[in-house]
Amino acid sequence: MRKVIYALTVLCCAGVIIASCNKNKLDNVDPLDNEQRSVSGEGIIASGVVASNESVRVPFKITLNAPAKKAFQVGIVLNTDTIVQLIDNGTLKNTVVLPSGSVDYPNVINVPYGATSAVGEAVVRLNVLEKNYGKDVAFAFKLTEPGKGNQISAKNSNIMVIMDSDALIKESDIHYISIQNGNGILDVDFNKNYNKSWPGGITIPIFINLAGKPAGAFNVKVELDNDSLATLIANKVLPANTIALKPEEFTLDTNIRIITGSSGAVARLTIGWPVFDANIIANKRFGFVLKITDNTKHVIDPVKNNLVVLVQPTVNLDNNSYITGNGTGLKAEYFSDYQFLDQDGRKPTLVRIEENINWTGDGPWQSATPGISRDNFSTRWTGEFLAPVRGEYRFFQTEWDDGARLFVDGKTIVNDFTDRWDIPERNGTIVLERGKRYKIEVHHRENVGGQRAILSYEVKNATEPKDIIISKRVVPMSQLFPAPLN
């Protein structure tokens, strides 16, 4: 059975390590005086190695040829050249050099007065073994600059450590970082794989998972790969009507923090409703290729490190943000000295465009209505109404003095074309779809007295609970489109 850790001195690999020592000018064959001591690297005790969920702790030891006459320090530095030479000449097989910065170790070892040895500890990050699972990971130390006139043994100045990764950890324990449903396509469709962030748009959660037992906090990045998206479209893996959104049309969490003790985190991909509205006619799908990169700890899964997100246009069915139209009002027809419109076949006295129906004073003549009688007249407004949201609309004919009728989408909402002037409000409801234009026709009958008419509406959610989406207000010009004047 393979050893987990080998402690080798120069004698074990005489040719290579002696050459390395000579190269580093560590040879010193001067005789020792009574105060000097020769310091050697004794090797590493294999049984003392401890592998945890985040690191491998490796104790190492130096020895003196006699008790120290004075307390002093011995310098410790990494000696990468030694490992490289042993790999190059074939002495070490299936072995990689420990990456720079992946091992923590003391710069010096303190030797107390009277001691014949001293110990230090190297801490190797577990992800080094995870990244190189199935191989040996090696590093070496070189002893330097002993204080108080002591010297380094010319033949025992190096300590080499070789760690067998698959003997220290199990493959099932490797902390792979992956994207949930990685190496696949996340289909975002109506009521599927997104959260509605009212009133702004949708948020698509991208789950970053950590395998194995949770450990300390670390960071990982999420990046876009538009080149791969173009290739997937060209190869017909994604539909031809898939587009990449401009950077200003979406937001993506790119720096993800997985906190201590957590098995994952969420990156948020957010798209606003206006982006859907801008592409609704062309029926465009939105495509994203996401990849995880630049992890500060652990190992990125070699397969599940990417995800294709395909957002279907049908998601816009969940869009209930307010659509502002560019309407100019309604066609208004006035029938002077007659209360029943064109019931007898007469032509209107006046035809014009009015921005809305909001008579709050003495009636239409305040807005230059020549030839219209003060009493005994009737009015009809016709055109289309653009529903700004989806919901249950309640239309109000408020202070409608006198008779009132209202038709929306060919349906009768109000029908009280009488000479009653003392009814504060008539109303009725109808469910309308967002962004659709509906035919609207409004009738007013004036007998005598005051002349007031206000057309308002409010909107509730079409399903339970029926929360008010739009509070009561006068129907604005922007949502009204006039019928032809001729």
C-alpha positions as CSV (number, residue, x, y, z in Angstrom):
1,M,0.0,0.0,0.0
2,R,1.2,3.5,-0.9
3,K,2.4,5.7,1.8
4,V,0.5,8.9,2.2
5,I,3.5,11.1,3.0
6,Y,7.2,10.5,2.4
7,A,9.9,12.4,4.3
8,L,13.0,12.4,2.2
9,T,16.4,13.9,2.9
10,V,19.1,14.5,0.4
11,L,20.4,11.0,1.0
12,C,17.3,9.5,-0.5
13,C,17.7,11.4,-3.8
14,A,21.3,12.0,-3.6
15,G,22.1,13.1,-7.1
16,V,19.3,15.6,-7.5
17,I,19.0,17.1,-4.1
18,I,22.8,17.4,-3.6
19,A,22.9,19.3,-6.8
20,S,20.1,21.5,-5.6
21,C,21.9,22.1,-2.3
22,N,25.1,23.0,-4.2
23,K,23.1,25.3,-6.4
24,N,21.7,27.0,-3.4
25,K,25.2,27.2,-1.8
26,L,24.1,25.4,1.3
27,D,27.4,23.4,1.7
28,N,29.3,24.3,4.7
29,V,32.1,21.9,5.9
30,D,33.9,24.2,8.3
31,P,34.5,22.5,11.7
32,L,32.0,23.5,14.4
33,D,33.2,25.4,17.5
34,N,31.8,24.6,20.9
35,E,28.9,27.0,20.4
36,Q,27.8,26.0,16.9
37,R,25.3,23.3,16.1
38,S,24.5,21.6,12.8
39,V,20.8,21.7,11.8
40,S,19.2,19.0,9.7
41,G,15.8,18.3,8.2
42,E,14.7,15.1,9.8
43,G,11.6,14.4,7.8
44,I,7.8,14.2,8.4
45,I,5.9,11.8,10.6
46,A,3.2,10.3,8.4
47,S,0.9,9.5,11.4
48,G,0.8,13.1,12.4
49,V,-0.8,14.3,9.1
50,V,-4.4,15.5,9.7
51,A,-6.9,16.1,6.8
52,S,-9.9,18.2,7.7
53,N,-12.8,19.5,5.7
54,E,-10.7,22.5,4.5
55,S,-7.0,21.7,4.9
56,V,-4.3,19.1,5.5
57,R,-2.0,19.9,8.4
58,V,1.5,18.5,7.9
59,P,4.0,18.6,10.9
60,F,7.7,18.7,10.1
61,K,10.8,18.5,12.3
62,I,14.4,19.7,12.4
63,T,17.1,18.2,14.5
64,L,20.4,19.4,16.0
65,N,23.6,17.4,16.4
66,A,23.8,18.5,20.0
67,P,21.7,20.6,22.5
68,A,21.4,24.2,21.6
69,K,23.8,26.4,23.6
70,K,21.6,29.4,22.9
71,A,18.1,29.9,21.6
72,F,18.0,30.7,17.9
73,Q,15.9,30.6,14.8
74,V,16.1,28.7,11.5
75,G,14.6,30.1,8.3
76,I,12.2,28.1,6.2
77,V,11.6,28.6,2.4
78,L,9.9,26.6,-0.3
79,N,12.2,24.9,-2.6
80,T,10.2,24.3,-5.8
81,D,13.3,23.6,-7.9
82,T,13.9,20.3,-6.1
83,I,10.4,19.0,-7.0
84,V,10.6,20.1,-10.6
85,Q,13.9,18.3,-11.1
86,L,12.6,15.1,-9.6
87,I,9.6,15.2,-11.9
88,D,11.7,16.1,-14.9
89,N,14.1,13.2,-14.4
90,G,11.3,10.7,-13.8
91,T,12.0,10.1,-10.1
92,L,8.5,11.3,-9.2
93,K,5.7,10.1,-11.4
94,N,2.1,11.2,-11.6
95,T,3.1,14.1,-9.4
96,V,2.4,17.9,-9.5
97,V,4.2,20.7,-7.8
98,L,2.3,22.4,-5.1
99,P,0.9,25.7,-6.5
100,S,2.3,28.9,-5.1
101,G,0.2,30.4,-2.3
102,S,-1.6,27.1,-1.6
103,V,0.5,26.2,1.5
104,D,0.9,28.2,4.7
105,Y,4.1,27.6,6.7
106,P,6.2,29.5,9.3
107,N,9.0,31.6,7.9
108,V,11.2,30.5,10.9
109,I,11.4,27.8,13.4
110,N,12.3,28.7,17.0
111,V,14.9,26.4,18.6
112,P,14.8,26.8,22.5
113,Y,17.9,26.8,24.6
114,G,19.0,23.2,25.3
115,A,16.7,21.6,22.6
116,T,17.9,19.0,20.2
117,S,14.9,19.4,17.9
118,A,12.1,21.8,16.9
119,V,8.9,21.4,15.0
120,G,6.8,23.4,12.6
121,E,3.6,22.8,10.7
122,A,2.6,23.4,7.1
123,V,-1.1,23.8,6.3
124,V,-2.1,22.8,2.7
125,R,-5.5,23.9,1.4
126,L,-7.7,21.0,0.6
127,N,-8.7,22.3,-2.8
128,V,-5.1,21.5,-4.0
129,L,-5.8,17.8,-3.4
130,E,-9.3,18.2,-4.8
131,K,-8.1,19.7,-8.0
132,N,-5.4,17.0,-8.4
133,Y,-7.4,14.1,-7.2
134,G,-5.7,10.8,-8.3
135,K,-2.3,12.4,-8.4
136,D,0.5,13.1,-5.8
137,V,1.0,16.7,-4.7
138,A,4.6,17.5,-3.7
139,F,6.5,20.4,-2.1
140,A,9.8,20.9,-0.5
141,F,11.3,23.1,2.2
142,K,14.9,24.4,2.4
143,L,16.5,25.3,5.7
144,T,18.3,28.6,5.7
145,E,20.0,31.3,7.9
146,P,20.4,29.6,11.3
147,G,21.1,32.2,13.9
148,K,23.7,32.5,16.7
149,G,26.5,31.1,14.5
150,N,24.9,27.7,13.8
151,Q,24.9,26.2,10.4
152,I,22.7,24.0,8.1
153,S,23.8,20.4,7.5
154,A,25.1,20.3,3.9
155,K,23.6,16.8,3.4
156,N,20.3,17.3,5.2
157,S,19.2,20.8,4.3
158,N,15.9,19.9,2.5
159,I,12.7,18.4,3.5
160,M,10.4,17.0,0.9
161,V,6.7,16.1,1.2
162,I,4.6,14.1,-1.2
163,M,0.9,13.8,-0.5
164,D,-1.2,11.0,-2.1
165,S,-4.5,12.8,-2.8
166,D,-6.7,9.7,-3.2
167,A,-5.4,8.3,0.1
168,L,-6.2,11.5,2.0
169,I,-9.7,12.2,0.6
170,K,-12.5,10.4,-1.0
171,E,-13.8,11.4,-4.4
172,S,-17.3,11.6,-2.9
173,D,-16.0,14.3,-0.5
174,I,-14.6,16.6,-3.1
175,H,-16.2,20.1,-2.8
176,Y,-17.3,20.5,-6.4
177,I,-18.8,23.9,-7.2
178,S,-21.6,23.6,-9.8
179,I,-24.7,25.2,-11.3
180,Q,-27.9,23.5,-10.6
181,N,-29.1,21.8,-13.8
182,G,-25.6,22.5,-15.1
183,N,-24.6,21.5,-18.7
184,G,-28.3,21.8,-19.7
185,I,-31.0,24.3,-20.6
186,L,-33.1,26.1,-18.0
187,D,-36.4,26.7,-19.8
188,V,-38.1,29.9,-18.3
189,D,-41.7,29.9,-19.4
190,F,-45.0,31.3,-18.0
191,N,-45.1,30.6,-14.3
192,K,-42.0,28.4,-14.6
193,N,-38.5,28.9,-13.2
194,Y,-38.8,32.6,-12.2
195,N,-40.1,34.9,-9.5
196,K,-42.2,38.0,-10.3
197,S,-40.6,41.1,-8.9
198,W,-43.6,43.4,-9.1
199,P,-43.8,45.9,-10.6
200,G,-40.4,45.7,-12.2
201,G,-40.2,42.4,-14.0
202,I,-38.9,38.9,-13.3
203,T,-36.0,37.4,-11.4
204,I,-34.6,34.1,-12.4
205,P,-32.7,32.3,-9.6
206,I,-29.5,30.6,-10.7
207,F,-28.5,28.2,-7.9
208,I,-24.8,27.7,-7.2
209,N,-24.2,24.5,-5.3
210,L,-21.3,23.2,-3.2
211,A,-20.9,19.5,-2.9
212,G,-19.4,17.8,0.2
213,K,-19.5,19.1,3.8
214,P,-19.9,22.9,4.0
215,A,-16.9,24.7,5.1
216,G,-15.6,28.3,5.3
217,A,-16.8,31.2,3.1
218,F,-15.5,31.8,-0.4
219,N,-16.3,33.6,-3.6
220,V,-17.1,32.5,-7.1
221,K,-17.9,34.5,-10.2
222,V,-20.7,34.0,-12.8
223,E,-19.9,35.1,-16.3
224,L,-21.8,35.5,-19.6
225,D,-20.5,33.7,-22.7
226,N,-22.2,35.3,-25.7
227,D,-19.9,33.5,-28.1
228,S,-21.3,30.2,-27.0
229,L,-24.8,31.5,-27.3
230,A,-24.2,32.5,-30.9
231,T,-22.8,29.0,-31.6
232,L,-25.9,27.3,-30.1
233,I,-28.2,29.4,-32.2
234,A,-26.1,28.7,-35.4
235,N,-26.2,25.0,-34.6
236,K,-29.9,25.1,-34.1
237,V,-29.6,23.9,-30.5
238,L,-31.6,27.1,-29.6
239,P,-34.4,28.6,-31.7
240,A,-33.5,31.0,-34.4
241,N,-35.6,33.8,-32.8
242,T,-33.3,33.7,-29.7
243,I,-31.5,37.0,-29.0
244,A,-28.8,38.1,-26.6
245,L,-30.0,41.1,-24.6
246,K,-28.0,44.3,-24.3
247,P,-26.2,44.8,-21.0
248,E,-28.5,47.6,-20.0
249,E,-31.6,45.4,-20.5
250,F,-30.9,43.0,-17.6
251,T,-28.9,42.6,-14.4
252,L,-26.9,39.6,-13.3
253,D,-25.2,38.9,-10.0
254,T,-21.6,38.1,-11.0
255,N,-19.8,38.0,-7.7
256,I,-21.3,35.3,-5.5
257,R,-20.4,34.8,-1.9
258,I,-21.0,31.4,-0.4
259,I,-21.0,32.0,3.3
260,T,-19.5,29.8,6.1
261,G,-21.5,26.6,6.6
262,S,-23.6,27.0,3.5
263,S,-24.0,24.5,0.7
264,G,-24.7,27.1,-2.0
265,A,-25.9,30.6,-3.0
266,V,-28.1,32.2,-5.5
267,A,-27.2,34.4,-8.5
268,R,-30.1,36.5,-9.7
269,L,-30.8,37.2,-13.3
270,T,-33.4,40.1,-13.6
271,I,-35.2,41.3,-16.7
272,G,-37.6,44.2,-16.6
273,W,-41.1,44.2,-18.1
274,P,-40.3,47.0,-20.6
275,V,-37.8,44.6,-22.3
276,F,-40.5,42.0,-22.8
277,D,-42.8,44.7,-24.2
278,A,-40.2,45.9,-26.6
279,N,-39.8,42.4,-28.1
280,I,-43.4,41.1,-27.8
281,I,-44.4,41.8,-31.4
282,A,-41.3,40.1,-32.8
283,N,-41.9,37.1,-30.4
284,K,-38.3,37.0,-29.4
285,R,-36.7,34.6,-26.9
286,F,-33.9,35.7,-24.6
287,G,-30.9,33.5,-24.4
288,F,-28.0,33.5,-21.8
289,V,-25.0,31.2,-21.4
290,L,-23.7,31.4,-17.9
291,K,-20.4,29.9,-16.5
292,I,-18.9,29.9,-13.1
293,T,-15.2,30.9,-12.8
294,D,-12.6,32.4,-10.5
295,N,-13.4,30.4,-7.4
296,T,-11.3,31.4,-4.4
297,K,-11.6,27.9,-2.8
298,H,-12.6,24.4,-3.8
299,V,-13.0,23.0,-7.3
300,I,-15.3,24.0,-10.2
301,D,-17.2,20.9,-11.5
302,P,-15.7,20.0,-14.9
303,V,-19.1,19.3,-16.3
304,K,-21.8,21.2,-14.5
305,N,-20.1,24.6,-14.6
306,N,-22.3,26.1,-17.3
307,L,-26.0,26.7,-17.9
308,V,-28.1,27.9,-20.8
309,V,-31.1,30.0,-19.8
310,L,-33.8,30.4,-22.4
311,V,-36.6,32.9,-21.6
312,Q,-39.8,32.3,-23.5
313,P,-41.9,35.3,-24.7
314,T,-44.9,33.7,-23.0
315,V,-43.4,34.9,-19.7
316,N,-44.9,38.3,-20.6
317,L,-48.4,36.9,-19.7
318,D,-47.3,37.5,-16.2
319,N,-46.5,41.1,-17.0
320,N,-49.0,43.6,-15.5
321,S,-46.9,46.7,-15.4
322,Y,-48.7,49.8,-16.6
323,I,-48.7,50.5,-20.4
324,T,-49.0,54.1,-21.2
325,G,-50.6,54.7,-24.6
326,N,-50.2,57.6,-27.0
327,G,-53.9,58.2,-27.5
328,T,-55.3,61.6,-28.4
329,G,-58.8,61.2,-26.9
330,L,-62.3,60.3,-28.2
331,K,-64.5,61.5,-31.1
332,A,-67.2,63.7,-29.6
333,E,-70.6,64.2,-31.4
334,Y,-73.0,66.9,-30.0
335,F,-76.7,66.9,-30.9
336,S,-78.1,70.4,-29.9
337,D,-81.8,70.8,-28.9
338,Y,-82.3,67.1,-28.9
339,Q,-81.7,64.5,-26.1
340,F,-81.7,61.2,-28.1
341,L,-78.5,61.5,-30.2
342,D,-79.3,60.6,-33.8
343,Q,-82.3,58.4,-33.0
344,D,-84.4,60.4,-35.5
345,G,-81.6,60.3,-38.2
346,R,-80.3,63.8,-37.6
347,K,-76.6,64.8,-38.1
348,P,-74.6,66.0,-35.1
349,T,-74.3,69.8,-34.6
350,L,-70.6,69.6,-33.7
351,V,-68.0,66.9,-34.1
352,R,-64.5,67.1,-32.6
353,I,-61.8,65.3,-30.6
354,E,-61.8,65.6,-26.9
355,E,-59.0,64.4,-24.7
356,N,-61.2,62.8,-22.1
357,I,-64.6,63.1,-20.4
358,N,-64.2,65.3,-17.4
359,W,-67.0,67.9,-17.2
360,T,-66.6,69.3,-13.7
361,G,-67.9,72.9,-14.4
362,D,-70.8,74.1,-16.4
363,G,-70.4,71.7,-19.3
364,P,-68.9,71.5,-22.7
365,W,-69.5,75.1,-23.9
366,Q,-66.7,76.1,-21.6
367,S,-64.4,74.5,-24.2
368,A,-65.7,76.5,-27.1
369,T,-68.8,74.5,-28.2
370,P,-70.5,77.0,-30.6
371,G,-74.1,76.2,-31.5
372,I,-74.8,73.8,-28.6
373,S,-77.8,74.6,-26.4
374,R,-77.3,75.0,-22.7
375,D,-80.0,72.4,-22.0
376,N,-81.8,69.8,-24.1
377,F,-78.8,68.3,-25.9
378,S,-77.1,64.9,-26.1
379,T,-73.5,63.7,-26.6
380,R,-71.8,60.6,-27.9
381,W,-68.1,59.7,-27.6
382,T,-66.6,56.9,-29.6
383,G,-63.2,55.3,-30.1
384,E,-61.0,52.7,-28.4
385,F,-59.7,52.2,-24.9
386,L,-56.1,50.8,-24.4
387,A,-56.2,48.7,-21.2
388,P,-53.0,49.6,-19.4
389,V,-53.1,46.5,-17.2
390,R,-54.8,43.1,-16.9
391,G,-57.7,43.0,-14.4
392,E,-61.3,43.7,-13.6
393,Y,-62.2,47.2,-14.6
394,R,-64.9,49.1,-13.0
395,F,-66.0,52.1,-15.0
396,F,-67.8,55.0,-13.3
397,Q,-70.1,57.6,-14.8
398,T,-69.9,60.0,-12.0
399,E,-72.2,63.0,-11.5
400,W,-73.6,62.2,-14.9
401,D,-76.4,64.8,-15.3
402,D,-78.6,63.4,-16.7
403,G,-78.9,60.0,-18.6
404,A,-75.9,57.6,-19.1
405,R,-74.9,54.7,-21.2
406,L,-71.5,53.0,-21.5
407,F,-70.4,50.2,-23.9
408,V,-67.0,48.5,-23.8
409,D,-66.0,45.8,-26.2
410,G,-69.6,45.6,-27.4
411,K,-70.8,44.9,-23.9
412,T,-73.2,47.1,-22.0
413,I,-71.6,48.4,-18.8
414,V,-74.1,51.1,-17.9
415,N,-77.6,51.6,-19.3
416,D,-79.7,54.4,-17.7
417,F,-80.5,56.9,-20.5
418,T,-83.1,58.7,-18.5
419,D,-83.5,62.2,-17.2
420,R,-82.5,61.3,-13.7
421,W,-80.0,63.9,-12.5
422,D,-79.8,62.9,-8.8
423,I,-77.8,59.7,-9.2
424,P,-74.3,60.3,-7.8
425,E,-72.7,57.5,-9.7
426,R,-73.4,54.7,-12.2
427,N,-70.9,51.9,-12.7
428,G,-70.3,48.4,-14.1
429,T,-67.4,45.9,-14.5
430,I,-65.6,44.1,-17.2
431,V,-62.4,42.0,-17.3
432,L,-59.8,43.4,-19.8
433,E,-56.4,42.2,-21.0
434,R,-53.3,44.3,-20.7
435,G,-52.2,46.0,-23.9
436,K,-55.4,45.4,-25.9
437,R,-57.5,48.1,-27.4
438,Y,-61.2,47.8,-26.9
439,K,-64.0,49.7,-28.6
440,I,-65.7,52.2,-26.3
441,E,-68.9,54.2,-26.7
442,V,-70.2,56.7,-24.1
443,H,-73.6,58.5,-24.2
444,H,-74.7,61.6,-22.3
445,R,-78.2,63.1,-22.1
446,E,-78.8,66.6,-20.8
447,N,-82.3,67.6,-19.8
448,V,-82.2,70.8,-17.8
449,G,-80.1,72.2,-15.0
450,G,-76.5,71.2,-14.4
451,Q,-74.3,69.7,-17.0
452,R,-71.7,67.4,-15.4
453,A,-70.1,64.2,-16.6
454,I,-67.0,62.4,-15.5
455,L,-65.8,59.0,-16.9
456,S,-63.5,57.3,-14.4
457,Y,-62.2,53.8,-13.7
458,E,-60.4,51.6,-11.2
459,V,-58.8,48.2,-11.7
460,K,-58.6,45.1,-9.4
461,N,-56.7,42.0,-9.8
462,A,-58.8,39.6,-12.0
463,T,-58.1,36.7,-9.6
464,E,-58.3,36.3,-5.8
465,P,-57.3,38.3,-3.8
466,K,-58.8,41.2,-5.8
467,D,-56.4,43.8,-4.7
468,I,-56.7,47.3,-6.3
469,I,-54.1,47.6,-9.0
470,I,-55.1,51.1,-10.2
471,S,-57.0,53.4,-7.9
472,K,-60.0,55.4,-9.1
473,R,-59.1,58.1,-11.6
474,V,-60.4,59.9,-14.7
475,V,-59.7,57.8,-17.9
476,P,-56.7,59.7,-19.3
477,M,-56.2,60.8,-22.9
478,S,-53.2,58.5,-23.3
479,Q,-55.4,55.5,-23.2
480,L,-58.1,56.8,-25.6
481,F,-58.0,56.7,-29.4
482,P,-60.7,58.5,-31.4
483,A,-63.0,56.9,-34.0
484,P,-62.7,58.5,-37.5
485,L,-64.2,62.0,-37.7
486,N,-65.9,61.3,-41.0
